[in-house]
Amino acid sequence: MTKRTFSRLALAAATSMLFISPAMAETLRLGTVVSAPHPWIDAAEAFKAEVAEATDGRIDVQIFPGGQLGNDQTMVDEIRIGTTDMIIGGVMNISPYTPEFEIFSLNYLFEDMDKFRAATSPDSPVFDYFANAMQESGVGLKLLSLTGGGTRNLSTNTGPVTQPSDLQGIKMRVTGSRLDADMWQSVGALTTSLPWTEIYTGLQTGVVGAFESTISGYYSSRLYEVAPYHAKTEHQVMMSHISISENRFNRFSEEDQAIILNAAQNAGEFGTEKGVEYDAEFIQEFEELGVTVTEVDKQAFIDAVVPLHDEFAEERGLTELLDTIRNL
């Protein structure tokens, strides 16, 4: 074989490998209902980058934002049957399967961001509790990380809100969590459950006149176009989860499982900090977007809902968990 012929064969082989490599890479399909800019998107991209680097591209994370794979409930169903692999979303939409997550519907559960960070830390007893609860629920998902999504405020198209009585009789969108509905019914709202992807049209058509969300969710989904009143209730820090199909995770080697878990935990911490960053950035832009931002009588909102905390915990057998969160 001549040297020239060998060189041609080597070049052909190398070229073939370039075409084969993408097909050989294992793919993880990760879905989320939000669009950029949003801390869930930043967390997804950080996760993708770390996994790619740590595996030399052997695992390719494909991100599907904006509800391309359906709403949260649909994505959970798809993960269970194996057509989707991962999700970054709010924990309330997994609560039908793991009802313990409903505790995060308690408004004013965390005193400040430091308490939230302590709860979502990978070595937190709160994280361990929910990782076990998800596994024992049989939903078929493995909790990789708890993360934030920014501060949750109230938005309406019915007029400004400054105190609980302003919500009396207002039709308000809530998640599928029963406790979420109870929280807002306690201040007089008429609640109805809608998927996140239907809020915009729900506001347009009058199905609802109010909803609560993260600041970044309100901004990135352009909900200010149909709900131009934004009240700084600051009632929650968005508790979110990064989860993977249990079956899919178990098919990876122990080495790759460790990479995926570590990358998700780093992404979770990154997403929490991006939420804080976006909150400060976006709310400064609301006036230019025609949004009326109001301060509220926060203590009045707290007084209306905090008595429900112990009642809920006792009813669900979660008093010990509530005490753990309070004592972080």
N, C-alpha and C positions, 0 to 999 in steps of 0.2 A: 504494500500500500504506500503510495507516495505521500510525502508530507502535505502536499496541497490537498489530496483527497481526504486525509485525516482531518485537516483543518475544516474542510467543508462539512464533514460528518459531525465534528464537535460543535460547529456553529448551528447545524440543523438540530442537534440534540438539545442545545441550550435554548434555542428558539422554541422547541416543543415544550420544554419545561416552563417557559414563560406562559404558555397557553394552558398548561395543565395545572399550574400552581393554584389559580383562583378556584378551580373546580375541586382541588384537594383540600382547600381550607374549609374548616367546619364553620357553619353559619349560625349565628344566634339572631333571631328576629325579635327586636325590642320595640314595643309599642307604647305610645302615650297619647293622651287626648289633647294636649296643649301644643301650641306653636311657639316658636322663638319670637321675641326673647322671653325665656322662662327658666327658672332654676332647674326644672326637671329636664329640659333640653340640655342645659349645661352639664348636668350630672350624667346624662346619657352619653354625651360626647366625651366626657372625661373617662367614663367607664370603657367606652370603645377604644380610646387611644391607649389606655393602660393595658388592656387585654391584648391588643395588637402588638404592643412593644414587648410585653412579657412572654408572648408565645411566638415571636418572630413572624407574626401574620398567620399563624396556623388557625386562629379563631377570629373570624370576621363578624363583628357586631353590626347588623343593619338596623338603622333607627327609622322608625315610621312615626312621625309626629302628626299632630293635627287630627287625631282620630281616624287615620287612614285604615287602621285595622279594626275600627269600630269603637264604641264607647267602652268604658272600663268593664262593665258587665260582660260585654261581648268578648273582650280580650281575655278575661278570666276563663270564659267558656272555651275559647280557642286554645288556650294554654292547656286546659284539662284534656282536650282531645288531641293535642299535639300539633296543631297548625301554627301556633305562635309559641315563642319560647319564654319571653320576658315581658315584664310590665313595670313602668314607673307611674304610680298614680296615688290618689288619696286613699287612706286606709278605710274610709267610710264605705267605699264601694266593694271592699272585700268583707265587710262586716256581716253580710248575709251568711257567709260561710264560717267566719271566725268572729262571733258576736262580741267577744271581749274587746275588739277594736273600737266598739262604740264608746268606750270611755273617753276617747279623744274628741267626741262630740260635745263634751262638757266645756262650755264657754268659760273662759278665765281659769282654766286648769293650771296653767303655768304662770308663775309670777313674772318671769322675765326670760330672756333668751338663754341665760346661763343655765336655768333649770331645764329648758328644752334641750340644750346641748347635752346636759348630763343624762337625760332620759334616752336620747337617741344614740349615745355612745355605744360602740360594739361590745364593750365590757360592762354595760349597764345591766342591772337586774331587770329593768324594764324591757330591754331588747331580748334578753334570754327568755323572759316570760312569753313574749309574743312569738318568738321563733318556735318555742315549744307548742304554743297554742295553735299556730298555723299548721304545724306538722300533725298534731293530734286531731285537728278538725277533718282531715281527710280530703281537703280541697285539692290537693295535688300540687301545691306551690311550696317552694322553700323561700323563707324570708332571708334575704341577703343583707339588707340594710334598712334602717329607719332613717328618714331624712326630712328636711324641711321644704317648704315651698313658699315661705314668706308669710307675712302677717295677713290675717283675714279681716276684711272690713265689710260693711254693708253698703249696697248700691241700690238705687231705686230710679224709677221714672215717674214717680207720683209726687215728688217734691222732697225738699231737704228733711233729714232726720237729725234731731238733736237729743231726743229723749225717748224712752220706750213707748210712751203713749202715741208717738207719731206713727207707729206701726199698727195701731189698732185697726183691724179690718182689712189690712193690706194683704193681697195675695202674694205669697212669697215662695220662691223655689228653694227647696232643700234637697239634700242627698237622699239616698234610700234608707238612711239610718233613722229608726224610730225616735231615738234620743235627740237627734238633730231637730226633728220636728217638735219634740217636746220643749226644747230650749227656746225656740222662737214662738211657739204658741203661748209660752209663759209671759210674753210681753205683748200678746194680742194679735200676732200675725196669723193669717189663714194659710197654712202651709200645703204645698203640693210637691211631689217628687218628680224631678225631671233630670234626664242625663245632661251632663255638661254641654254636649254638642247641640242641645236643643234650647239652651237658654236664650240665645239671640232671637230666634224666631218666636219663642214664648213671650218675650218682652214686646216684640213687634206686634203680635196678635192679641195681646192683652191676657194671655193665659196666666201670666204672672206680672207683677209690677215691682217686685223686689227680689233680691238674691244676695247671698254673701259669698265672697271669694277672696283669694289672694289679690294683692295689688297688681302683681305681675300677670295673673290670669285675666283680670279686668282689662289691663292694658294690651296684652298681646292678642287677645281675642276681640279687641275693638268693641267691647261691650259698652264703653262710654258713648257709643253712637246711639244706643237705644236705652241707656240708663245713665243720664248725665248728672245724677246726684250721688255723691260718694261720702259716706259718713265714717269717720275714724273711730269705729267701735273697738277695733283692735282686740277682738274677743277670742281669737285663737292664733297660734302659730300653726300653719298647715302641717299636720302630721301626714307623712307620705311614706311609701314603701318601695323598695326595689326588690322584686321577687322573680324567681325563675321556676320553670317547670321542674318539679321534683324528679320526674323520670329523666328529663334531659340532663339535669345536673348529675345524676347518678351514673350516666353513661360516660362522663369524663373521667380521666385518670385522676388520682389523688393530687398530683401536681397541678393539673389544670383546675381542679376544684378549688385549690388554695389560691390560685391566681384570680379566678373569678370572684371568690369571696372577698379577697383583699381589695381588688379593684372596685367592687361594689361598695365596700365600706368607705374607701377613700372618696368615691364619687358621692356618697351620701353626705359626708362632711362638707365636701365642696358645694353641693347643692344647697345645703343649709346656709352657708355663707353668701352664696349668690343671691339667695332670697332676701337676706338683710340688705345687700348692696342694691338690688333692684327696688326694694321698697323705698329707699331714700331717693333713688334716681327718678323713678317714674312719677311719684306723687308730685314732684316739682314741675312736671310737664302737664299736669291735668288742667290747670287754668288755661293754658294755650289751646287745649283741646275742647274748651267750652264746658268743662266739668266744674260743678259747684261742690267744693270740699267743705265739710262741716265738722267741727269738733262736737263731741257729744258729752252728755252727763254720764260719764263711764261708771261712776259709782251707782247710779240708778240701775244701769244694766246689770252690774255685778250683784246688787241686792236682789234683783229679780230672779237670777238663775243659780247663784251659788247654793242656796238651800236645796236645790235638786241634786247636788253632787252626792251627798251621803245617802239620800233616798235611792238614787240609782244604784250606787255601789252595793247597798244592802240588798236590794231587790235582785241583783245579778250575782251576788256572792263575790263581789270584787272589792270589798272593803279593805282587804290586805293590800291589794294592788294600788288602790287609791292612796292608802297611807304611805306606801313605798314611793309613789310619785311626789307626794307632799314633802317627804323627808329627804329628797335628793339634795 
